[in-house]
Amino acid sequence: VQLVESVGGLAQPGGSLRLSCAASGFTFRSYGMSWFRQASGKEREFVAGIIGPTRTTNAADSVKGRFTISRDNAKNTLYLQMNSLKPEDTALYYCAKCRPGTTGTPTDPLAYDYWGQGTQVTVSS
């Protein structure tokens, strides 16, 4: 299994960035996938998740209305569109694959068995 995130980047407050995560080595469409983030000195936190077959999504309250998670099962790719960025969104962002048998897309990192390498997103003026 491989999960490879795109390069993040630097954005100004109020700006936008789009992350992608290319998946391989498993049947992508069958698994829930999520984005997590970890700011310096803080614990890893759930950002948003999306179920494989139904594409049902859930998101942390801190990003609802600003971030959108999506997936292209034909391209084995997960996306995170981030709008109205704030300085507090600065973090390393990771994509993650749910463990087999997982229902939905849990917020607990322990429910995930494979992770990308992480990509830095910095929001600053």
ROLOKE-987498 format. One record per residue: residue number from 1; x, z, y of N, C-alpha, C, O in turn. Coordinates in steps of 0.02 Angstrom, whole numbers, plus 32768, in hexadecimal, padded with zeros to 4 digits. Atoms other than C-alpha are relative to their C-alpha. Layout:
 num n_east n_up n_north ca_east ca_up ca_north c_east c_up c_north o_east o_up o_north
 NUM      X    Z       Y       X     Z        Y      X    Z       Y      X    Z       Y
...
***
This chain:
 num n_east n_up n_north ca_east ca_up ca_north c_east c_up c_north o_east o_up o_north
   1   802A 8000    7FC5    8000  8000     8000   802C 8000    803E   805C 8026    8043
   2   7FDD 8001    7FC0    803D  7FD5     80AD   7FCD 7FFD    8038   7F9C 7FD8    8035
   3   8028 8001    7FC3    7FEF  7FF8     8156   8031 7FF8    803A   805C 8022    8044
   4   7FD0 800F    7FCB    8049  7FAB     81EA   7FDB 7FF8    8042   7FB4 7FCA    804B
   5   8021 8003    7FBF    8010  7FD0     829A   8024 7FD0    802F   8060 7FC5    8029
   6   7FE2 8029    7FCC    802C  7F5B     832B   8023 802D    8032   801A 8069    8032
   7   7FDF 7FDA    7FCB    8099  7F8F     83BC   7FCC 8019    8031   7F9F 7FF4    8045
   8   802E 7FE4    7FD0    803D  8004     8431   8010 7FE8    8046   800C 7FAC    8054
   9   7FEC 8015    7FBE    8074  8004     84E4   7FF0 8032    8036   7FDC 806A    802A
  10   800B 7FD7    7FC4    8064  8047     8593   7FC5 7FE4    8026   7FC0 7FA8    8032
  11   803A 8015    7FD8    7FC2  8042     85F5   7FF7 8030    803A   800A 806A    8036
  12   8011 7FD5    7FC8    7F8A  8085     869D   7FBE 8023    7FF1   7F96 8009    7FCA
  13   8042 7FDF    8007    7EFB  8101     86A5   7FC8 7FCF    8013   7FCC 7FAD    8046
  14   8037 802F    7FF5    7E59  809F     8698   800B 7FBD    7FDE   7FDE 7F94    7FDC
  15   7FF0 803F    8020    7EB0  8013     863C   7FEA 7FFD    7FB7   7FC9 802A    7F9D
  16   8013 800C    8046    7E9A  7FCE     858C   803B 7FEB    7FD5   806C 7FCE    7FED
  17   7FD0 8016    8032    7F00  7FB3     84F0   7FDA 7FF4    7FBF   7FA5 8012    7FB3
  18   801E 800C    8042    7ED7  7F6F     8443   8035 8008    7FCB   806A 7FE9    7FCE
  19   7FD4 7FF6    8039    7F2B  7FAC     83A5   7FE4 7FDD    7FC4   7FA7 7FD6    7FBC
  20   8015 801C    8040    7F27  7F56     82FD   8029 801F    7FC8   8060 8039    7FD4
  21   7FDF 7FE4    803A    7F57  7F8E     824F   7FF6 7FCF    7FC6   7FBE 7FC5    7FAE
  22   8003 8030    8036    7F80  7F0E     81C9   8009 8024    7FBE   803A 8048    7FB4
  23   8000 7FDC    8040    7F5A  7F4D     811A   800F 7FD1    7FC6   7FFD 7F96    7FC8
  24   7FF1 8027    803B    7F9A  7F11     8072   800B 802E    7FC4   8019 806A    7FCD
  25   7FF3 7FD9    803D    7FAA  7F4A     7FBE   7FC4 8024    7FE4   7FCA 8049    7FB3
  26   803D 7FE2    801B    7EF6  7F82     7FA4   7FC5 7FD6    8017   7FCB 7FAB    8042
  27   803D 8025    7FEE    7E43  7F41     7FB0   7FE4 801D    8040   7FBC 804B    8040
  28   800D 7FE4    7FBD    7E31  7F5D     806A   7FB6 800C    800C   7FA3 8040    8027
  29   8047 7FFC    7FEF    7D76  7F3D     8075   7FDD 803B    7FDE   7FA6 804E    7FF2
  30   8021 7FCB    8027    7D51  7FC9     7FF9   800D 8046    801A   7FF0 8076    8001
  31   7FEA 7FBD    7FEB    7DA0  8058     805A   7FF0 800D    804A   7FF5 7FE1    8074
  32   8005 7FEB    7FBB    7D78  80B9     80F5   8045 8004    801F   8076 8014    7FFD
  33   7FC2 8000    7FDB    7DFF  80AE     8179   7FF5 8025    8042   7FBF 8023    805E
  34   8006 7FDA    7FC2    7E22  8119     8210   803F 7FFB    802A   8075 7FE8    8012
  35   7FC8 7FF7    7FD2    7E91  812E     82A7   8006 804A    8011   7FD4 806C    801D
  36   7FEF 7FBD    7FEA    7EE4  81D3     82CD   8034 7FFB    8038   8051 7FC5    8043
  37   7FCB 7FFE    7FCE    7F57  8206     835A   801F 8045    8002   8001 8077    7FEF
  38   7FDB 7FC1    7FFB    7FD9  828B     8379   8028 7FFF    8040   8057 7FD9    8048
  39   7FDB 7FF9    7FC1    8012  82BD     8425   803A 8030    7FF5   803A 8058    7FC6
  40   7FC5 7FD6    8007    80B9  8313     843E   7FED 804A    8000   7FCB 8061    802E
  41   800D 7FB9    8004    80AE  83C8     8407   7FBB 8013    7FE8   7FA9 804E    7FE8
  42   8044 7FF2    8016    7FFE  83B8     83C5   7FF5 7FE8    7FB8   801E 7FC1    7F9D
  43   8010 8015    8044    7FAD  83A2     831A   7FE1 7FBA    8001   7FC5 7FA3    8033
  44   801F 8042    8007    7F75  82F9     82DB   7FB4 8008    8003   7F98 8035    7FE3
  45   8049 7FFB    7FF9    7EC0  82D9     830A   7FDE 7FBE    7FF2   7FFA 7F88    7FFE
  46   8029 803B    800F    7E39  8261     82D2   7FEA 7FDF    8040   7FD7 8000    8070
  47   8018 8027    7FC6    7E0E  81D7     834C   7FBF 7FDC    7FEF   7F8D 7FE5    8010
  48   803B 8026    8013    7D94  8163     82F4   8009 7FE6    7FB9   8041 7FDB    7FA2
  49   7FFE 8019    8045    7D66  8126     8246   7FCA 7FCB    7FF5   7F9A 7FC7    801A
  50   8030 8035    8010    7D0B  8094     81F6   7FFE 7FF7    7FB5   8032 7FF1    7F94
  51   800A 8008    8048    7CC2  8083     8148   800B 7FB6    7FEE   7FFE 7F8A    8017
  52   7FEF 8044    8014    7CF6  7FE9     80E6   7FC6 7FCF    7FFC   7FC2 7FA1    8024
  53   8035 8032    800B    7C5A  7F91     80A7   7FCD 7FFC    8039   7FB9 7FC5    804C
  54   8036 8000    7FCE    7BDC  7FC5     812D   8019 7FFD    8047   7FF2 7FEE    8075
  55   7FE3 7FFD    7FBD    7C52  7FD2     81C1   7FE0 8035    802C   7FE3 8030    8069
  56   801A 7FC7    7FDA    7BFA  8072     81F5   803B 8025    801F   806E 8030    7FFE
  57   7FC8 7FE1    7FDD    7C65  80CB     8276   7FEF 8047    8016   7FB5 805A    801C
  58   8006 7FC0    7FDF    7C82  8179     82BA   803D 800A    802C   8071 7FEB    8020
  59   7FC9 7FF7    7FD0    7CF0  81B6     8348   8000 8046    801B   7FCD 8068    801D
  60   7FFA 7FBF    7FE0    7D31  8253     8397   7FDC 7FFF    8044   7FD8 7FCC    8065
  61   8024 7FFC    7FC0    7CCF  8290     842D   802C 7FEC    803B   8014 7FD1    806D
  62   7FD2 800D    7FC9    7D6A  827C     849A   8009 7FB5    800E   8020 7FA3    8044
  63   7FF6 8048    7FF6    7D6A  81BF     8482   7FBF 7FD8    7FFD   7FBF 7F9C    8008
  64   8040 8024    8004    7CB2  8194     846C   7FF0 7FDE    8042   7FF7 7FFC    8078
  65   8010 8026    7FC4    7C7B  810E     84E5   803C 7FDE    801F   8034 7FB4    804C
  66   7FC3 8020    7FE5    7D30  80DC     8508   8027 7FD9    7FCA   8041 7FA3    7FD9
  67   7FDB 8020    8037    7D7F  80AF     845F   7FCE 7FE2    7FCF   7F99 7FFF    7FC2
  68   8029 8020    8033    7D36  8038     83DE   802C 7FED    7FC5   805E 7FCA    7FCB
  69   7FDD 8012    803D    7D71  802B     832B   7FDA 7FC7    7FDE   7F9D 7FC5    7FDF
  70   801F 8037    8024    7D52  7F8C     82C9   8030 7FE9    7FC9   8069 7FFF    7FC5
  71   7FD6 8019    8037    7D92  7F31     8231   7FEC 7FB8    7FEF   7FB2 7FA5    7FF8
  72   800C 8043    8018    7DA3  7E80     81F0   8015 8000    7FB7   8050 7FFC    7FA7
  73   7FF1 7FFB    8048    7D96  7E8A     8133   801F 7FC0    7FE5   8042 7FC2    7FB2
  74   7FE3 803F    8016    7DC5  7DD3     8121   804B 7FFD    8010   8071 7FDC    7FED
  75   7FBA 8000    7FEA    7E6A  7DF2     817C   8024 8041    7FED   805F 804A    7FFD
  76   7FE2 7FBF    8013    7E89  7EA1     8134   801E 8024    803C   8056 803D    8038
  77   7FE5 7FE5    7FC2    7E9D  7EE2     81E4   7FCE 8030    8020   7F92 8023    8023
  78   8025 7FCD    7FDC    7E61  7F7C     8240   8013 7FFD    8049   804C 7FEE    805A
  79   7FF4 8003    7FB8    7E50  7F82     82FD   7FEA 803F    8023   7FBE 8064    800B
  80   8018 7FCB    7FD3    7E40  8002     8387   8005 7FE5    8047   803C 7FDC    8061
  81   8003 8015    7FBB    7E08  7FC5     8431   7FF9 803E    802C   7FCA 8064    8024
  82   7FFF 7FC4    7FD7    7E31  8048     84B3   7FF7 7FEC    8049   8021 7FC9    8066
  83   8010 800E    7FBB    7DE1  803B     855F   7FFE 8041    8029   7FFC 8077    800D
  84   8003 7FC6    7FD3    7DDD  80AF     85F6   8031 8036    7FEA   8020 8070    7FE5
  85   7FCD 7FD2    8019    7E7E  80FE     85BC   8010 8036    8032   800E 802C    806F
  86   7FEF 7FC5    7FD7    7EAE  81AA     85FB   8047 8018    7FEC   805E 8009    7FB4
  87   7FBE 7FE6    8013    7F59  81FF     8600   7FFF 802A    7FC0   802F 802B    7F9A
  88   8005 7FD6    803C    7F1C  8276     8579   7FF8 7FD7    7FBF   7FF8 7FF4    7F89
  89   8000 802B    803B    7F0D  81E0     8502   8046 7FF0    7FE9   804F 7FD1    7FB4
  90   7FBA 800D    8013    7FCB  81D7     84FE   8010 8024    7FBF   8008 8061    7FB9
  91   7FF3 7FE4    8042    8000  81F0     8449   801D 7FCA    7FD3   801E 7F8F    7FE4
  92   7FF1 802E    8037    8044  81A2     83AC   7FBE 7FF4    7FDA   7F9C 8023    7FC7
  93   803E 8011    8022    7FB4  8145     835A   800F 7FE6    7FBA   803D 7FBE    7FB0
  94   7FF6 8012    8046    7FA7  8131     829E   7FC0 7FE4    7FE2   7F89 7FFD    7FF0
  95   8039 8014    8029    7F34  80CF     822D   8009 8020    7FBB   8041 802D    7FA5
  96   7FFE 7FDC    8040    7F07  811E     8187   7FC9 7FE7    7FD1   7F93 7FD3    7FE7
  97   802E 8016    8034    7EB1  80F0     80E4   7FE2 803D    7FDD   8005 806C    7FCC
  98   8020 7FC9    8023    7E30  8163     8094   8015 8002    7FB7   8023 7FCF    7F98
  99   7FF4 7FF8    8048    7E53  81A9     7FE7   7FC6 7FE2    7FD9   7F8E 7FE1    7FF2
 100   8036 8018    802A    7DEF  815C     7F59   7FCA 8035    7FF6   7FDA 8070    7FED
 101   8036 7FD2    800A    7D44  81AA     7F47   7FEA 8025    803F   7FBA 804C    803C
 102   8012 7FDE    7FC2    7D3D  81E7     7FFB   7FBF 7FE3    801C   7FB5 7FA6    801D
 103   803E 8015    7FE1    7C92  81E1     804C   8009 7FFD    804C   8020 802D    806A
 104   7FF9 8007    7FB7    7C90  819F     80FE   8049 7FFD    8016   8074 7FE9    7FEF
 105   7FBC 7FFE    7FE5    7D29  81B3     816D   800B 8046    801E   7FFD 8052    8058
 106   7FF8 7FBB    7FEA    7D55  826B     8177   8031 8009    803A   805C 7FDF    8046
 107   7FD2 7FF0    7FC9    7DAC  82BB     820B   803E 8025    7FE7   806E 802C    800D
 108   7FC7 7FDB    801C    7E23  831D     8198   8035 7FD0    7FE8   8027 7FA5    7FBE
 109   7FC9 802D    8016    7ECC  82C5     8184   800C 8003    7FB4   8026 7FD3    7F97
 110   7FF4 7FF9    8048    7ED3  8306     80D0   7FD5 7FD1    7FD7   7FE2 7FC7    7F9B
 111   802C 802E    8024    7E49  828C     80A1   801D 7FBA    7FFC   7FFE 7F8C    7FE0
 112   7FE0 8042    7FFD    7EC2  81FB     80BC   8041 8000    7FD8   8067 8030    7FDA
 113   7FC6 8001    802C    7F49  81C3     8044   8038 7FD2    8018   8071 7FDA    8001
 114   7FCC 802C    7FE6    7FA8  813B     80A2   7FFA 7FFB    804C   7FC3 7FF9    8067
 115   7FFC 8001    7FB7    7FE0  8133     8157   802F 7FCA    8018   805F 7FB8    7FF6
 116   7FD2 802D    7FE0    802E  80B5     81CA   803B 8027    801D   803D 8065    8018
 117   7FC3 7FE0    7FE5    80D4  80D8     8220   7FF5 801F    8044   801E 8046    805C
 118   800F 7FE6    7FBD    8082  8102     82C6   8017 7FD1    8037   804A 7FAF    8031
 119   7FEF 8029    7FC6    8083  80A8     836C   7FF2 8027    803F   7FBE 8048    8045
 120   8005 7FD8    7FC3    809E  80F4     8417   7FD2 7FE0    8034   7FD8 7FA5    8044
 121   802A 8014    7FC8    8018  80E8     849C   800D 8031    8039   8007 806E    8030
 122   7FF1 7FD7    7FC5    8046  8128     8549   7FD3 7FE9    8039   7FD1 7FAF    804B
 123   802C 800F    7FC7    7FCA  8133     85D8   801B 8025    803C   801A 8063    803F
 124   7FE0 7FE2    7FC6    801D  8151     867E   8000 7FCF    803A   8004 7F92    8031
 125   7FFB 802A    7FC5    801E  8112     872F   8048 7FFD    801A   8056 7FDC    804B
***
